[in-house]
Amino acid sequence: MSYVLTLVAARERVSLTAGMIDRVRDSCAGSVPDILSEGEAAALFVPGPPDMEAARAALEGAPVDVLVTRARGRRRGLLVADMDSTIVTSETLDDLAEHAGLKAEIAAITACSMNGEIDFGEALRQRVAMLKGLELAALEATAADIRLMPGARTLVATMKRHGALTALVSGGFTVFTARVAAMCGFDRHRANILLNDGTVLTGTVAEPILDRDAKRDALREFAQERGVRLIAALAVGDGANDLAMIAEAGLGVAFHARPVLRDAAPNRVDYADLRALLFAQGYPVGVFEELG
């Protein structure tokens, strides 16, 4: 059996039943299921590349994700994760804009950028310019309101416990990635630098901007640092600027993603939380580092 299908239910909404597993198993000539978490996650070993649409159709609309990996080398030695709407629940730049009374305007530009409708760098410069003169206290207020995505700390802690290098790579700002990296325990963090004059924002961002290509380059750099090939890396994100790194990683996952990424990514999580990325690597729930 050369591939593994992993089924992960949105645990707050539905229980993964034996009937669901059997229907997917029949669609792909799968093995006896390996139960990773009772009522939540199971793995099926299959003889060849599975028909993912047939597997999803077998679930009959239930909020259960289906991910596929090679059976060999399921566990990854590197995690590179986007921050906004991936590791944290919101877009931090949009939240910062709320302190300037500009959240709706800036969020509209963010949406276009994340959908791949406008250039990421141009969109970032435009949004930052709109915040010129905003007092620095707004940065701390925004950071204090950051909330982690369910499963984020568990994902990072479990992979670290099993030897992976973990990196947060964001098109956002270091003032926020530093806080989130500390909250989750990431080994590294990288993002853009928001410039200020010591009192207020100057409306500018340090160049060069960390964009889609820079995220891919970070993935390559961290893989070299960890001493693993890219096939042994896991990359996860939600928007257009994550596409290059997700396409290059051995396990690339679109997480509750915009359509432009969701349609292109090798794997996607539409329903479950970030624990799904551990199940996809074959980790049973009993070895999770349950830190929240």
C-alpha positions in Angstrom: 0.0 0.0 0.0 1.7 3.2 -1.2 -0.7 5.9 -0.2 -2.6 6.9 2.9 -6.0 8.6 3.0 -6.6 10.4 6.3 -10.2 11.3 7.3 -10.6 14.0 9.9 -14.0 15.1 11.2 -14.8 18.6 12.4 -15.1 17.3 16.0 -17.4 20.0 17.2 -19.9 19.2 14.4 -19.9 15.5 13.7 -18.5 12.2 14.7 -16.6 10.1 12.3 -18.6 6.9 12.1 -17.8 3.4 10.9 -20.2 3.8 8.1 -18.4 6.9 6.8 -15.1 5.2 7.0 -16.4 2.1 5.2 -17.9 4.1 2.3 -14.6 5.9 1.7 -12.8 2.6 2.1 -15.0 1.0 -0.6 -14.3 4.0 -2.9 -10.6 3.5 -2.9 -10.0 -0.2 -2.1 -8.5 0.8 1.2 -7.2 -1.2 4.1 -8.7 -1.9 7.5 -8.8 1.5 9.1 -6.2 2.7 11.6 -8.2 4.7 14.1 -6.1 7.8 15.1 -8.8 9.3 17.3 -12.1 7.6 18.1 -14.9 9.4 16.3 -12.5 12.0 14.9 -9.7 10.6 12.6 -8.8 7.4 10.8 -6.3 6.4 8.2 -6.8 4.1 5.2 -3.8 2.6 3.3 -4.5 2.4 -0.4 -2.6 0.8 -3.3 -2.3 3.8 -5.6 -3.1 7.4 -6.0 -6.7 7.7 -4.8 -9.6 9.4 -6.5 -10.0 12.3 -4.0 -13.3 13.4 -5.5 -14.8 9.9 -5.1 -13.5 9.7 -1.5 -15.1 13.1 -0.7 -18.3 12.1 -2.4 -18.5 9.0 -0.3 -18.8 11.1 2.8 -22.2 12.5 1.5 -21.6 16.0 2.5 -20.5 15.3 6.1 -18.0 17.9 7.5 -15.0 15.5 7.2 -11.7 16.4 5.5 -9.8 13.9 3.3 -6.1 14.3 3.0 -3.6 12.1 1.0 0.0 11.4 1.6 2.6 8.8 0.6 2.7 6.0 3.0 6.5 6.3 3.4 7.8 9.3 5.3 4.5 10.6 6.6 6.0 12.5 9.5 7.6 15.7 8.5 10.8 17.3 9.8 9.8 20.9 9.1 6.7 22.9 9.6 6.4 26.3 7.8 3.1 28.1 8.6 1.4 31.2 7.5 0.1 33.3 10.4 -3.1 35.3 9.6 -6.2 33.2 9.3 -4.0 30.1 9.7 -2.3 30.1 13.0 -4.3 33.0 14.3 -8.1 33.4 13.8 -8.0 36.9 12.1 -6.1 39.2 9.8 -3.9 41.2 12.1 -3.5 44.1 9.7 -7.3 44.4 9.4 -7.5 44.4 13.2 -4.8 47.1 13.4 -6.8 49.2 10.9 -9.8 49.1 13.3 -7.9 51.4 15.6 -7.7 53.9 12.8 -11.4 53.6 11.9 -10.4 52.0 8.5 -11.1 48.3 9.0 -13.7 47.9 6.3 -11.6 49.7 3.7 -8.4 47.9 4.5 -10.1 44.5 4.9 -11.5 44.9 1.3 -8.0 45.3 0.0 -6.8 42.4 2.1 -9.5 40.1 0.6 -8.5 41.1 -3.0 -4.8 40.4 -2.2 -5.5 37.0 -0.5 -7.7 36.0 -3.5 -4.8 36.8 -5.8 -6.7 39.6 -7.5 -4.0 42.2 -6.9 -0.3 42.1 -6.3 0.5 41.3 -2.7 3.4 43.9 -2.4 1.3 46.7 -3.9 -1.6 45.8 -1.6 0.6 45.8 1.5 2.2 49.2 0.7 -1.3 50.7 0.0 -2.8 49.4 3.3 0.2 50.5 5.4 0.2 54.0 3.8 -3.4 54.4 5.0 -2.3 53.9 8.6 0.3 56.7 8.6 0.1 58.6 11.8 -1.5 55.8 13.9 -0.1 55.8 17.4 2.1 52.8 18.4 -0.2 52.0 21.3 -2.5 50.5 18.6 0.1 47.8 17.9 0.1 46.6 21.5 -3.7 46.7 21.6 -4.0 44.7 18.5 -1.4 42.2 19.7 -3.2 41.7 23.0 -6.4 40.7 21.1 -4.7 38.0 19.0 -6.4 34.6 19.3 -4.8 31.3 18.2 -6.6 29.0 15.8 -7.8 25.8 17.6 -5.1 23.2 17.5 -2.2 25.6 16.8 -0.2 25.1 19.9 -0.8 21.3 19.8 0.4 21.2 16.2 3.6 23.1 17.0 4.4 21.4 20.3 3.8 17.8 18.9 6.0 18.3 15.9 8.7 19.9 18.0 8.5 17.0 20.4 9.2 14.6 17.6 12.2 16.6 16.2 10.7 19.0 13.6 11.9 22.6 13.1 8.9 24.9 13.2 8.8 28.3 11.5 6.1 31.0 11.3 6.4 32.9 8.0 4.0 35.7 7.4 3.3 38.5 5.0 2.2 40.4 8.1 4.5 42.1 10.6 7.2 41.1 13.0 5.5 42.9 15.8 2.8 40.3 15.6 4.8 37.2 14.6 7.1 37.6 17.5 4.1 37.5 19.9 2.5 34.5 18.1 5.7 32.6 17.9 6.1 32.9 21.6 2.5 31.9 22.2 2.8 28.8 20.1 6.5 27.9 20.7 7.7 28.3 17.1 11.5 28.0 16.7 11.6 30.7 14.1 9.5 33.6 12.8 9.8 35.9 9.8 7.6 38.7 8.5 7.7 42.3 7.3 8.9 45.2 9.4 6.4 48.0 10.0 8.2 51.3 10.2 7.6 54.0 12.8 9.3 57.2 14.1 9.1 56.2 17.8 5.7 57.6 18.3 3.5 56.9 15.3 3.5 54.7 12.2 5.2 56.3 9.2 3.0 54.6 6.6 5.8 52.6 5.2 7.2 49.1 5.4 10.8 47.9 5.2 11.9 46.6 1.8 12.1 44.0 0.4 8.6 42.9 1.2 8.1 39.3 2.3 5.8 38.0 -0.4 4.9 34.7 -2.1 8.3 34.1 -3.5 10.0 35.0 -0.2 7.8 32.5 1.6 8.9 29.8 -0.8 12.5 30.9 -0.3 12.1 30.7 3.5 10.8 27.1 3.1 13.9 26.2 1.2 16.2 27.9 3.7 14.6 26.3 6.7 14.7 22.9 5.0 18.4 23.3 4.5 18.8 24.4 8.1 17.0 21.4 9.4 18.8 19.1 6.9 15.8 17.7 5.2 14.6 17.6 1.6 11.5 19.6 0.7 9.5 16.4 0.4 9.9 16.1 4.2 8.4 19.6 4.8 4.9 20.6 5.7 3.6 24.0 4.6 0.2 25.4 5.5 -1.6 28.7 4.7 -4.9 30.2 3.5 -4.2 32.7 0.7 -2.7 33.3 -2.7 0.7 34.4 -1.3 1.0 30.9 0.3 0.6 29.0 -3.0 4.3 28.8 -3.9 5.5 27.3 -0.6 2.5 25.0 -0.4 3.2 23.7 -3.9 6.8 23.0 -3.1 6.4 21.3 0.2 6.1 17.5 0.4 2.9 18.0 2.3 1.2 21.3 1.3 -2.1 22.1 2.9 -4.7 24.9 2.2 -6.3 25.5 5.6 -9.9 27.0 5.5 -8.5 28.7 2.4 -9.5 31.2 -0.2 -10.7 29.6 -3.4 -7.5 30.5 -5.4 -5.4 28.4 -3.0 -8.0 25.8 -2.1 -8.4 24.8 -5.7 -4.7 24.6 -6.4 -3.3 23.0 -3.2 -2.4 19.3 -3.1 -4.4 18.9 0.1 -7.0 21.0 1.9 -8.6 21.2 5.3 -12.1 22.8 5.0 -13.7 21.7 8.3 -11.4 20.4 11.0 -8.9 22.4 13.1 -5.1 22.3 12.9 -4.9 19.0 14.6 -5.8 17.6 11.1 -2.2 18.2 10.1 -1.0 15.9 12.8 -3.4 13.2 11.8 -2.3 13.5 8.2 1.2 12.6 9.4 0.0 9.5 11.2 0.2 10.9 14.7 -2.5 9.2 17.0 -4.2 11.5 19.4 -2.5 9.8 22.4 0.9 11.3 21.5 -0.4 14.9 21.0 1.1 17.6 23.2 -2.2 19.0 24.4 -1.3 22.7 25.0 -4.5 24.2 23.6 
